[in-house]
């Protein structure tokens, strides 16, 4: 089937307005949020429900045209953009929100529902979603499930996998698998929703999700702390986590990132002096957690300076120093983003060594690090390198593997890290994953080049 008959067939399924072939309209779907990964799409198709997704995949399979599922396009490893003439299947019209179960604390959401829209729907009923991301206005729940997203509240609620009670998805041949009942105990064979969570669009296209919710907390308190070392910040965070079950977030950043954020966003530095490490803590509870947080910090001798906030505006001002890192880094250039995790007892050593490893491979490169402290998850951002210059990335990721860490804590493998998958996954692990890929997508139609190189996917 040539392109024009395929376009006509796709238009008959989704409507002419929802198949995009004009280069100007397609362009925004062909580049990732960082600007590092880009390619060429044959077309962009925007189905409106699961039946349309199924028909689109059947047509593309018959035409032997590969498909790249794409949500809000906020991924950071090139896993949601085309490379060479694939059809981009956008989930942006899959925005249904139904079946809110107050007793169970669950809701069914279309894959294209943004995190912001989900919270707007459930908060009037006393709920919110357990995952929070800085990209909440554009990140979609389908993309979050496909990448097993983490974010700032993992230490209290877990990653995206823990929030999924059920799922509906379409396999490469158009077959629909649907487990949306949300039954708490169900041991009827393989857990397909959990298999598809974190599969990065390589096994199926997620269309709907049954999501677990958490009760909204009426009160919040935020503390931004200055420390002389990351080791001191880790000690404070671990002590607060031990003493306060209300702890929602523990985030770390450093002078290089803080300076960049202040310059980009026009913010005043939070303290009169610069310190080696900054720790941001947030507690949330049904009663005011401010006193408990203040008491927990009172005897922490490692704290050199602090700022405290309980009202919404003041909390947002403190969070800005952490949340605006990503946009400030992107404004400074096209970054290479290495999302890694190492054991907590080795985290300070890793953060101290990483900039030197980068400089040794690329003298002009600039390293900015920030991340989720409780999970040992740091985002290593490298500026000043060509997109395809991976010398520094290779050194950092190999060091992570030597420390017993993960080369991808929450962003996925995408296209960015396929060559390093073997560092933290054995040959048997990779072979098992390839076998699953081949069983569900024998023609390699879905997201070719993601997780595995194209040559390994067929």
N, C-alpha and C positions, 0 to 999 in steps of 0.2 A: 504493500500500500504506500503510495507516495504521500507527500505532505498534504496536498490540497484535499484529497479524499479523507485523510485522517482528520484534518481540521473541520471538514464538513460534518463528519460523523460525531466528533466531539461537540461541535456547536449544537447538533441535534439533541445532545444529552443535557448540556449545561446552559444552553442559550448563547446566541452569538455574542452578547455583551460580555460573556464570561470566558471567552477564549481570546487571549491577547497575543497578537503577532506583530504589532507595530513596534519597531525597535525602541522608540522613545518610551512606550508604555511598559515594555518588557525589561528595560534597563535596570530598574530598581530591584528586580528579582534576581539579577545576575551578579550581584556583588554583595558580600557579607557586610556586617555592621562595622567591622574594623577597616574595611577597604583592602584587606590583604588578599582575600580569595575572591576571584571573579571568573566567569566563564561565559558560555553562549547557550541560550535556551532556544529550542525549536519553537516553543510556545509556552504560555502560561495558561493553565486551566483552573477555574475556580468553581468547583462543584458546590452544591448547596445542601446536600445531605448524603447519608451513607449509600443510598441506592445510586446516586450519581457518581460517587467515588468508585463504586464497584464497576459501573459501566465504563468509566474512563479507563480504569486499569485493564479491563477486558479488551478494549479497543487498542490500547497501547501494546499489550502483550501480543495481540494478533498482528500488529504492524511491526513488532520487534523494535519498538522505541522505548528506551529506558525512561524512568520516571524519578524525579527528585521531589520528595515531599518537603514542603516548606510551611512553617508557621509564621511567627512574627519576625523571622529573619534576624533574631538577636543572638544567634549562636556565634561562638568565637573560634571554632576550629574548622570552618569550611564545610560543615556537614549538611548544610541546607541550601547550597547554591549549585547551579549546574556547572559542568566543565566543558562539554563538547556536544551540544545539540540534543540534550534531553528535554523532555516535557517537564516543566515545573508544575506540580500539583499543589496549589495554594489552599490552605485550610481556612482562609480568612472569612469565608461565608458560613462556616460551620459553627454558628454562634448561639445555638439553642441552650437555654437554661431551664431545666424542668425537674420535677419530682423531688422537690426539697422535702426531706423527711426530718422533721424537728426532733422526733424521738431518737432516731438513729444518729442524727447529726451528719447527714449525707445529702449530696445533690448530684444530679446528672448534668454534665456540661459538654457541649460540643467542643471538638478539638481546637477550634479557632477562638474560643473565649479567652480574652486576656485576663491576666491575674487581677488587674484593676477592676474589670467588669465583674468578675466572679465575686470579689469582695463587696462591690457595690450591691450586688444581688442578695448576698447572704447576711450582711451586717445588720440590716433592719430587723432581722430575726434573731440577733444575738450571737451570730457566728462570724468566723473569719477563716481564711485558709491558712494552714500551718506553714506554708512556704512563703518567703518574701524575698524579692529581688529588686535591685535598683531599676531594672528595666520593666517594672510591673505594668507600665502603660502599654507596652507592645508585646511582651513575652506571652505566648499562648500556652494553655494547659496541655495541649497535644504535644507541642514542642518540649515542654518541661518534662512530660512523661517519656518522650522518645529519648531524651538525654539524661533522665533521672536527675533532674536539677536539684541543687542544694540550697544555696542562699544563706541568709544570716541567722535563721532560726533552727538550724539543723540540730544544735545541741539539745534543744527541748523537744522538737517534734519529729526529727528524722528527715531523711531526704524524700524526694518525690515518691519513691517506691512505697514508703510507709503511708502515703496519703491515698493510695489507689485501692478502692474496694471492688472495682469492676471495670471492664473495658469492652468497647466494640471496635473492631478493626477489620480492614480489608486486605486480604493477601494479594500477592502479585498477580494471580490469575483471576482476580475479581471475587473470589470466595469471601463470604462474610463470616467472621467469628464474633459472637456476641455473648458476653457474660456481664450483664449489667445489674443483676439482682442485688448485689451488695450483701449477700449472706455472709455472716461473720465466720461460720465454719462450713467449709466446702472442700472435701478431699476427693473429688471425682476426677482423678487423673492429673495430668500435667497442668500447671498453673500458667496458662497462656498469657494472661495480662501481665504477670510478673516477668515472663520471658520477653515480652515485647517492650517492657519498661527498660530504658537504657539501650535499646537496639538501634537507635539513631536512624530510623526510617529504612533500615536494610532488610527487615523481615516482613513488614506490613505497614499500611497507612492507618494510623489511629484516627478514628472519627468521633467517638464519644467516650466519656469517662465517668464512672461513678466515683465521686471523690468524698473522702472523709473530711469533716470540718472540725475546728476547735472552737470552744466558747470564747467569745470576745472578752478581753480583760478590761475592766473599767479604768484601771490606774496603771501608769507607767512611770518609770524613773530612769534617767540616763546619766551616766557618769563618764566623762572623758578624763583619762588619767595620763600623766607624764611619768616615764620611768627612765632610769639610767641604762637599762639594757632590756633586750627581749626576754632574757631569763627571768628578770624581775617581773616583767609583765605576765609571763606564763605563771609564775608563782602566785601572783595576785588573782589571776583568773581562776586558777584551780581552787584556791581557797574560797573564793566567792561561790564557785559552782558547788563546792562541797557543802557550804553553809546555807545557800539560798536556792531552794527548788523553784523560785520564781524567775531565775535567770533565763532570759530569752536569747541573748546575743552576747558574744565576746569577740570583738573585732580588733585587729592590729594593723597599724601602719607606721611609717617611718619618716624621718625629716625630708628625704628626697620627694616623697609623694605629697606630704603636707605642703611643701613649698610650691610644688607644681599646681596643686589645687587652689591655693591662695592666689597665685598669680593668674590662673585661668579664670577663676570665679570671682575675683575681686574681694576675697574674704580676708578679714584680719586674722592673723595667727591667734590661736586660742590662748597662748600663754606668752609671758614676757620674754622667755628664753626658749632656746631650742633644746630638745632632749633626744636621746637615742631611740626611744620607742614610745609609741602611744597606744593606749588600750581604751577601747570604747565598750562599755557594758550597758545593757538594758535589761531591766526587770519589769515584769508585767504580772498583775494579780487582781483579784476581785476587791482587795483592800489596798490602801496605799503602800507600795513596797519601798518608798523612799527611806523610811527610818531603818528598815532592815538592811538596805544597801549601804547606807551611811555608816551603820554600826559595823558592818562587815569590813568596810574600808578603813575604819578609824584606827585600827591597830596594825595596818599594813605599812610597815616602815619603808618599803620599797617605792612608795608613791612620792614623787617630788613636787607635783603640782596637780591640781584637779579643777574640774568644772562640773557643776551638777545642774540638772534640769528636770522639772516635772510637768510643766505646761507644754502644750503641743508645739507652739512656736519655738520655744527654747530648745526642746528636744530635737526638732528638725534642724536647728542651727548647728547643734553638736554633731548630728548625723551627717550633715553636709560635708564635714571634713573627711569622712570615710566614703560616703556614697558617690561623691563627685570625682573620685579617683579615675574611674574608667573614662569619663568624658574628657577630663583634663589630659589624660595620657593620649587619647585619640586626637585631641586638638594639637598635641605636640608632634604628631607624626603617625605613620602607620606602624603599629607595634606588632612584634611577635609575642603572643600571649601563651605562657606556659603555666597551666593550672596543675599544681602538684600537691601531694600530701606526704609528709614524713612523720614518723613517730615523734610524739611530743618531746621526749627526752633528747632528740637529735635536732629539733627544729631550730634552736638558736644557732647551732653549728652550721646548719644549712643556710640560714639567712645571712650569716656572717661571710660564708664562703662564696655564695652565688655571684655577687657582683664581680669578684676577682676572677671567677671562672669565665664570666662573660668577657671581661677586659682582656684576658689572656688569649681569647680567640678572635676578638674584634676590638681593637684599642679605642675606637671612637664611639663605641656603643654606650648607651645609657640604660641603667637598670632601675626600675621602680617596682617595689614589692609591697603588697598588702594582702590581707586575707582573713580567714575565719580561724581564730586562734584555737578554739577548743578542739577542733578536728585536725589540727596540724596542717591545715589547707592554706597554702600561700599561692597568690597569683604573681608570677614573675613576668613582668612586662619589659621587653627589650626594645629600645628605640634606637634608630640610627643605622639599621641594617636593611639591606635589600630584602624583599619578601622571600626570596629563594636562598638567602644566605643562612644556612642552618648550622653553622659551626658552633655558635654559642649555645643554641638549643640542644645540640647533641651533647655538649659537655654537661649542661645542667641536668638533663634527663638521665644521663648515665650516672651522675652523682646521686640523684634521687633513688635510682635503683640500688646503688651500693648501700644506701642508708636504710634499705628495706621499705621504701615508700611506694607511692603510686604515681605514674606519669600523667594520670588524669583523675583528679579528685571529683570533679563535678561537671566539666564541660564536654566530656566524651573524647573519643579518638578522632572522629571526623576524617578529613583528609590530611590534617596537619600532623598527625602523630602515627600514621600507619607504619612508618619505617622503624618505629621504636616499640611497637607492641610487644615484641619478643623479650624486651628487657624485664617485664614484670609478669609475663604470661608464658608458661612452659609450652613446648611443642605440642604436648597432649591437650593443653587448654585451647590453643589456637586451632588445632585440628578438630576438636569438638565444636568450636564455634563455626568453623567453616562447614562442617557437616550439617549443622542446623540451618545455616544460610542456604546451602544447596537444597536441603529438603523442602524449605518453604518458598524458595525463589530459585528454582533450578536454572533458569535462563539468565540470572543476574540482572533482572530488570529494575530492581529497586535500589536507588542510591549507589550506583557503581562507583567504586573508588573510596567509599567510606568504610572505615574500620580495617578492611583488607584492600590491598592494591587490586586494580581491575583484573589483572591476570589471574588472581586467586579466587575470583568470585563465581565463575561460571560453573 
